Amino acid sequence: MPRLLLIEDDRAVREGVELALRRQGHDVAAVATGEDGMDRLRSFRPDVVVLDLMLPGMTGLDVCRRIRADSQVPIIMATARGDDVDIVVGLEAGADDYVVKPVQARVLDARIRAVLRRVGGPDSGDGMPQPETHDDLTIDRAGLTVARQGVPVPLAPSELRLLLLLSASPGRVFSRQQLLEAVWEHSYHGDSRLVDACVKRLRTKLGEPPGQPRFIRTVRGFGYQFSRFTQPPRPAAR
C-alpha cells in the first residue's frame, strides 16, 4: 500500500482528497501546514508527497526546497492557480509533477501511481547491465545510482528516469512530447515545462556549467539529446 503524505491547508479539500485516496488504496497521512508536514515526513516516511503550493506560514515552495535538501521522495505539487510563474518555480524547486485544483481523485491517483513507477527506472530489457561510463559520469542501471567523478549524485525519480532514458541512446534526439510520454506518462499533449524544469535541475546536479552543458544538450526547436563520448582505447594485450 503506497504511503502518501498530503499537505493541504483547506480542511474540506484535505478531508475530501484524503478519503478519496484511501478508497484508491493509499495509506494517507494528512496535515494542514508545512511545519507539520516536515514533522510527519520524518516519522511517516512517505512514498509520495502531495504538496499544496499556497500554504500559510511555511509555503509550499519552502517545504519543497527543504524536502529536496536531504530527500529525493517524489513530490506532486497541487495549485489552485494555473499561473505559469508559480508552476515553473515549483518545478524548478524540485517538484516531480503538478496538478491544478480542483483535481479529480482518479486523476491524482493516476499521477501518484505514475510517479511511483518512475522510482524503478525504465526497463532496460538486458537483465543486469554493468555500470556504464560517459566521460566522468557513471550510471548504474541495475543499482539505479549515478556518480560524477566517483561522487554519488542524488536524483529525484523523474530526474533519474529522464537521465536513464536519454543516456541509453547517446546522440538520439528526443522531442519534449516523447519525453513526457516516456517519463511522466502524459499521453496527451502535455506541459513541456515539466521536461524543461527537470532538465534544468538535472544539469545543476550533474555540475553542468550554465550555458555549456556537456551531457544533456538542447536541440533548439525540438528537444534534448545525451552527448556521445569517445571512450579511450584499451591498451593492447601483451
C-alpha positions, 0 to 999 in steps of 0.5 A: 500500500503506497504511503502518501503524505498530503499537505493541504491547508483547506480542511474540506479539500484535505478531508475530501482528497484524503478519503478519496485516496484511501478508497484508491488504496493509499495509506494517507497521512494528512496535515494542514501546514508545512511545519507539520508536514516536515514533522510527519515526513520524518516519522511517516516516511512517505512514498509520495508527497502531495504538496499544496503550493499556497500554504500559510506560514511555511509555503509550499515552495519552502517545504519543497526546497527543504524536502529536496535538501536531504530527500529525493521522495517524489513530490506532486505539487497541487495549485489552485492557480494555473499561473505559469510563474508559480508552476515553473518555480515549483518545478524548478524547486524540485517538484516531480509533477503538478496538478491544478485544483480542483483535481479529480481523485482518479486523476491524482491517483493516476499521477501518484501511481505514475510517479511511483513507477518512475522510482524503478527506472525504465526497463532496460530489457538486458537483465543486469547491465554493468555500470556504464561510463560517459566521460566522468559520469557513471550510471548504474542501471541495475543499482539505479545510482549515478556518480560524477567523478566517483561522487554519488549524485542524488536524483529525484525519480523523474530526474533519474528516469529522464537521465536513464532514458536519454543516456541509453541512446547517446546522440538520439534526439528526443522531442519534449512530447516523447519525453513526457510520454516516456517519463511522466506518462502524459499521453496527451499533449502535455506541459513541456515545462515539466521536461524543461524544469527537470532538465534544468535541475538535472544539469545543476546536479550533474555540475553542468556549467550554465550555458555549456552543458556537456551531457544533456544538450538542447536541440533548439526547436525540438528537444534534448539529446545525451552527448556521445563520448569517445571512450579511450582505447584499451591498451593492447594485450601483451 
